[in-house]
Amino acid sequence: MALPQLLTRDHIQAGLFQASEQCHQPDAGLFGPGSICWQLMRENLTSLAHGRVVLLALADSRLSQLLADSHDLVQRLQHTQVFMLKLVFGNLDQALLTLDSPRMRRKTLFDVDDSETLLYALTAWMDSCLTVYQEIIEPLNTAHQERLFEETMLLAQVMGIPESRRPADWHAHQRWWKRRLNHHGPISDRRRQLGHNLIREQGYPGRLPYGPYLPLASFQIPEHLRQTFRLPQTGLDSHRAYQKHLNRLMDITRRLPPRLRFQPAYHEASQRLGGRARADLATRLLNRWWTGESDLVSSGWSIPKVDRLPSVSY
């Protein structure tokens, strides 16, 4: 096994400097409204992806060292969610401050000091969101998936992963990810039981109105991991139940109004780009319910009403 390349403070600072130099619209942040990251991460439905992230994190020997018990795992997932929302929907200053804060990063799944494990954790998060999105919302064509790869590599860059440790293109990244998914090492009984308890017995994440991840789990992870975590088999009856559950989630998503369908952080960012200093009360309350914080990505300053462009759709 190759020795891991340890990340230093210099790697992180270099990534932050390069990202700030490449950003042409600081108020829109690292990505902006036209990005695939915004398209994926704005969906509250992607909270179901946390279940897949749990299983992939426990399957990795280095990443699983962060996860002492179920409480610690759930806490890290919640902090990782807030961390990612600030990176994707925050303006440039908010994103850089989040990345430059060791205290915030220490609470997340990205609290690792080698580039291979960090890339694995980041890819597990983004690929899980993409998997849930494509199953329920709509499939992304190859061009959009390549754009998502570029945006994911930008996240890898600002987190400090050197260019030499990042896949050169989308195809190389797909090959690397497929290899990592299919060649996990032995999983200890503690990790196996932890994943089984969270997904099978406790029904994590169980967020309204989408429910638990269990009905999707067996069809969204490799077969050897399904067997390891003792998830339901993927027979014909299970596949029918899976399709029925997908149809239910599609129906829920279609019927939800945008205020409830999309992440409050997305609404907050859209209002920031529209010139508001702070999000409206409904957005702040929903932010509190989803993340525990009322304000995530508000700018704190407002554009005078006379200078706003109400005709522009963000």
C-alpha positions as CSV (number, residue, x, y, z in Angstrom):
1,M,0.0,0.0,0.0
2,A,1.4,3.4,-1.0
3,L,2.2,5.8,1.8
4,P,-0.4,8.7,2.0
5,Q,0.7,12.2,1.1
6,L,0.1,14.3,4.2
7,L,-1.6,17.7,3.8
8,T,0.0,20.8,5.4
9,R,-1.2,24.3,6.1
10,D,0.8,25.4,3.0
11,H,-1.3,23.1,0.8
12,I,-4.5,24.7,2.1
13,Q,-3.3,28.3,1.8
14,A,-2.1,27.6,-1.8
15,G,-5.5,26.2,-2.7
16,L,-7.3,29.2,-1.1
17,F,-5.1,31.7,-3.0
18,Q,-5.6,29.9,-6.3
19,A,-9.4,29.8,-5.8
20,S,-9.6,33.5,-4.9
21,E,-7.6,34.4,-8.0
22,Q,-9.9,32.3,-10.3
23,C,-13.2,33.7,-8.9
24,H,-14.6,36.4,-11.1
25,Q,-17.9,37.1,-9.2
26,P,-17.0,37.2,-5.5
27,D,-20.6,37.7,-4.3
28,A,-21.8,34.6,-6.2
29,G,-19.0,32.6,-4.5
30,L,-16.9,29.8,-5.8
31,F,-19.6,28.5,-8.2
32,G,-22.7,30.7,-8.6
33,P,-26.3,30.0,-9.7
34,G,-25.4,28.4,-13.0
35,S,-23.3,25.7,-11.5
36,I,-24.2,22.0,-11.2
37,C,-23.3,22.2,-7.5
38,W,-26.1,24.7,-7.0
39,Q,-28.4,22.5,-9.0
40,L,-27.7,19.4,-6.8
41,M,-27.1,20.9,-3.4
42,R,-30.2,23.1,-3.4
43,E,-32.5,20.0,-3.3
44,N,-33.5,19.1,0.3
45,L,-34.0,15.6,-1.1
46,T,-30.2,15.1,-1.1
47,S,-30.4,14.8,2.7
48,L,-31.1,11.1,1.8
49,A,-27.6,10.9,0.5
50,H,-26.3,11.0,4.1
51,G,-27.3,7.4,4.4
52,R,-25.0,6.4,1.6
53,V,-22.2,8.6,2.9
54,V,-22.5,6.8,6.3
55,L,-21.9,3.4,4.6
56,L,-19.0,4.6,2.4
57,A,-17.4,6.4,5.3
58,L,-17.5,3.3,7.5
59,A,-16.2,1.2,4.6
60,D,-12.9,3.2,4.5
61,S,-10.4,2.2,7.1
62,R,-8.9,5.7,7.5
63,L,-12.0,7.7,7.4
64,S,-13.8,5.4,9.8
65,Q,-11.2,6.3,12.5
66,L,-13.1,9.6,12.9
67,L,-16.3,7.8,13.8
68,A,-16.2,6.5,17.4
69,D,-20.0,5.9,17.7
70,S,-23.3,6.6,16.1
71,H,-23.7,10.0,17.9
72,D,-20.3,11.1,16.7
73,L,-21.1,10.0,13.1
74,V,-24.4,11.8,12.9
75,Q,-22.8,15.0,14.4
76,R,-20.0,14.9,11.8
77,L,-22.5,14.4,9.0
78,Q,-24.5,17.4,10.2
79,H,-21.4,19.6,10.5
80,T,-20.3,18.4,7.0
81,Q,-23.7,19.4,5.6
82,V,-23.3,23.0,7.0
83,F,-19.7,23.2,5.9
84,M,-20.7,22.2,2.3
85,L,-23.6,24.6,2.2
86,K,-21.4,27.5,3.1
87,L,-18.8,26.5,0.5
88,V,-21.4,26.1,-2.3
89,F,-23.8,28.9,-1.5
90,G,-21.7,31.4,0.4
91,N,-19.9,34.4,-1.2
92,L,-16.2,34.2,-1.8
93,D,-15.3,35.6,1.6
94,Q,-17.6,33.2,3.5
95,A,-16.3,30.2,1.6
96,L,-12.7,31.2,2.2
97,L,-13.3,31.8,5.9
98,T,-15.0,28.5,6.2
99,L,-12.1,26.7,4.5
100,D,-9.6,28.6,6.6
101,S,-11.2,27.6,9.9
102,P,-9.5,24.6,11.5
103,R,-12.3,24.6,14.1
104,M,-15.1,24.1,11.6
105,R,-13.2,21.6,9.5
106,R,-12.3,19.5,12.6
107,K,-16.0,18.7,13.1
108,T,-16.6,17.3,9.6
109,L,-15.8,14.2,7.7
110,F,-13.0,16.2,6.0
111,D,-10.9,16.2,9.2
112,V,-8.2,14.0,7.6
113,D,-4.6,14.8,6.8
114,D,-3.9,12.7,3.8
115,S,-4.9,13.7,0.2
116,E,-6.2,10.2,-0.8
117,T,-8.7,9.9,2.1
118,L,-9.8,13.6,1.7
119,L,-10.5,13.0,-2.0
120,Y,-12.4,9.8,-1.0
121,A,-14.5,11.7,1.5
122,L,-15.3,14.6,-0.8
123,T,-16.1,12.2,-3.7
124,A,-18.3,10.1,-1.5
125,W,-20.3,13.2,-0.5
126,M,-20.7,14.6,-4.1
127,D,-21.3,11.2,-5.7
128,S,-24.0,10.3,-3.1
129,C,-25.8,13.6,-3.8
130,L,-25.6,12.9,-7.5
131,T,-26.9,9.3,-7.1
132,V,-30.0,10.4,-5.2
133,Y,-30.5,13.3,-7.6
134,Q,-30.4,11.2,-10.7
135,E,-32.6,8.5,-9.3
136,I,-35.4,10.9,-8.3
137,I,-35.1,14.3,-10.0
138,E,-33.5,13.8,-13.4
139,P,-30.4,12.2,-14.9
140,L,-27.5,14.4,-15.8
141,N,-25.9,14.1,-19.3
142,T,-22.2,13.5,-19.7
143,A,-21.4,17.2,-20.2
144,H,-23.1,18.1,-16.9
145,Q,-21.3,15.2,-15.1
146,E,-18.0,16.5,-16.5
147,R,-18.9,20.0,-15.2
148,L,-19.7,18.5,-11.8
149,F,-16.3,16.8,-11.9
150,E,-14.6,20.1,-12.5
151,E,-16.5,21.8,-9.7
152,T,-15.6,18.9,-7.4
153,M,-12.0,19.2,-8.3
154,L,-12.2,22.9,-7.4
155,L,-13.5,21.9,-4.0
156,A,-10.6,19.5,-3.7
157,Q,-8.2,22.3,-4.7
158,V,-9.4,24.7,-2.1
159,M,-9.3,21.9,0.6
160,G,-5.6,21.6,-0.1
161,I,-5.3,18.5,-2.3
162,P,-2.4,19.1,-4.6
163,E,-2.9,18.9,-8.4
164,S,-0.6,15.9,-8.6
165,R,-3.0,14.0,-6.4
166,R,-6.2,15.0,-8.2
167,P,-7.5,13.0,-11.3
168,A,-6.6,14.6,-14.5
169,D,-10.1,14.3,-16.1
170,W,-13.6,13.0,-15.6
171,H,-12.8,9.6,-17.1
172,A,-9.7,9.1,-14.8
173,H,-11.8,10.1,-11.8
174,Q,-14.6,7.6,-12.7
175,R,-12.0,4.8,-13.0
176,W,-10.4,5.8,-9.7
177,W,-13.8,6.0,-7.9
178,K,-15.0,2.7,-9.3
179,R,-11.8,1.0,-8.1
180,R,-12.2,2.5,-4.6
181,L,-15.8,1.4,-4.4
182,N,-15.0,-2.2,-5.4
183,H,-11.8,-2.7,-3.4
184,H,-12.4,-1.9,0.2
185,G,-10.4,-3.7,2.8
186,P,-11.8,-5.8,5.6
187,I,-14.5,-4.1,7.7
188,S,-14.4,-4.6,11.5
189,D,-17.4,-5.9,13.4
190,R,-17.7,-2.5,15.2
191,R,-18.0,-0.6,11.9
192,R,-20.3,-3.3,10.4
193,Q,-22.6,-3.1,13.5
194,L,-22.6,0.7,13.5
195,G,-23.7,0.9,9.9
196,H,-26.3,-1.7,10.4
197,N,-27.8,0.0,13.4
198,L,-27.9,3.4,11.8
199,I,-29.4,2.4,8.5
200,R,-31.4,-0.8,9.2
201,E,-32.6,-0.3,12.8
202,Q,-32.7,3.5,13.4
203,G,-33.7,4.4,9.8
204,Y,-31.2,7.2,9.4
205,P,-31.5,10.0,8.3
206,G,-35.3,9.9,8.6
207,R,-35.9,13.6,7.7
208,L,-39.4,14.6,6.8
209,P,-41.0,14.3,4.3
210,Y,-38.6,11.8,2.7
211,G,-38.2,9.2,5.4
212,P,-35.3,6.8,5.9
213,Y,-32.6,5.8,3.4
214,L,-33.0,2.1,3.9
215,P,-35.5,1.5,1.0
216,L,-32.8,2.9,-1.4
217,A,-29.6,1.6,0.3
218,S,-29.4,-1.9,-1.3
219,F,-29.6,-0.5,-4.8
220,Q,-27.1,2.4,-4.4
221,I,-24.0,0.7,-2.9
222,P,-21.8,-2.2,-4.2
223,E,-23.1,-5.7,-3.5
224,H,-20.2,-6.6,-1.2
225,L,-21.1,-3.6,1.0
226,R,-24.7,-4.5,1.0
227,Q,-23.8,-7.9,2.4
228,T,-21.3,-6.5,4.8
229,F,-23.9,-4.1,6.4
230,R,-26.6,-6.8,6.2
231,L,-29.0,-4.7,4.1
232,P,-32.1,-6.2,2.4
233,Q,-31.5,-8.4,-0.6
234,T,-32.0,-7.0,-4.1
235,G,-34.4,-9.6,-5.5
236,L,-37.4,-9.0,-7.7
237,D,-39.8,-8.1,-4.9
238,S,-37.3,-5.7,-3.4
239,H,-36.8,-4.1,-6.8
240,R,-40.5,-3.5,-7.1
241,A,-40.6,-2.0,-3.6
242,Y,-37.6,0.2,-4.6
243,Q,-39.4,1.5,-7.7
244,K,-42.5,2.1,-5.7
245,H,-40.5,4.1,-3.2
246,L,-38.8,6.1,-5.9
247,N,-42.2,7.0,-7.4
248,R,-43.4,8.1,-4.0
249,L,-40.3,10.4,-3.6
250,M,-40.8,11.8,-7.1
251,D,-44.4,12.6,-6.3
252,I,-43.4,14.3,-3.0
253,T,-40.7,16.3,-4.8
254,R,-43.1,17.4,-7.6
255,R,-45.8,18.5,-5.1
256,L,-43.6,20.5,-2.7
257,P,-43.5,24.2,-3.2
258,P,-40.1,25.7,-4.0
259,R,-39.9,27.2,-0.4
260,L,-39.9,23.6,1.0
261,R,-38.4,21.7,-1.8
262,F,-35.1,23.7,-1.9
263,Q,-32.5,24.2,0.8
264,P,-33.0,27.3,2.9
265,A,-29.4,28.2,2.2
266,Y,-30.2,28.3,-1.5
267,H,-33.0,30.8,-0.9
268,E,-30.7,32.7,1.4
269,A,-28.0,32.9,-1.3
270,S,-30.6,33.9,-4.0
271,Q,-31.8,36.7,-1.7
272,R,-28.3,37.8,-1.1
273,L,-27.7,38.1,-4.8
274,G,-30.9,40.0,-5.1
275,G,-29.5,42.6,-2.7
276,R,-30.9,41.6,0.7
277,A,-28.7,42.0,3.7
278,R,-30.4,39.2,5.5
279,A,-32.8,36.4,4.5
280,D,-36.5,36.7,5.2
281,L,-38.0,35.2,8.4
282,A,-39.3,32.0,6.7
283,T,-35.9,31.2,5.3
284,R,-34.2,31.8,8.7
285,L,-36.7,29.6,10.5
286,L,-36.2,26.8,7.9
287,N,-32.4,27.2,8.1
288,R,-32.7,26.7,11.9
289,W,-34.7,23.6,11.4
290,W,-32.4,22.0,8.8
291,T,-29.0,23.1,10.1
292,G,-29.4,24.6,13.6
293,E,-28.3,28.0,12.4
294,S,-30.5,30.9,11.3
295,D,-28.0,32.7,9.0
296,L,-25.6,30.7,6.9
297,V,-24.7,32.7,3.8
298,S,-26.2,36.2,4.2
299,S,-23.9,39.0,3.3
300,G,-24.7,41.4,6.1
301,W,-25.0,44.4,3.8
302,S,-27.7,45.3,1.3
303,I,-27.9,46.9,-2.1
304,P,-30.2,50.0,-2.1
305,K,-33.6,49.1,-3.6
306,V,-33.1,51.7,-6.4
307,D,-30.1,49.7,-7.6
308,R,-31.6,46.2,-7.5
309,L,-32.5,44.3,-10.6
310,P,-35.9,42.7,-9.8
311,S,-36.2,41.4,-13.4
312,V,-33.1,39.2,-13.0
313,S,-33.8,35.6,-12.0
314,Y,-31.1,34.0,-9.8
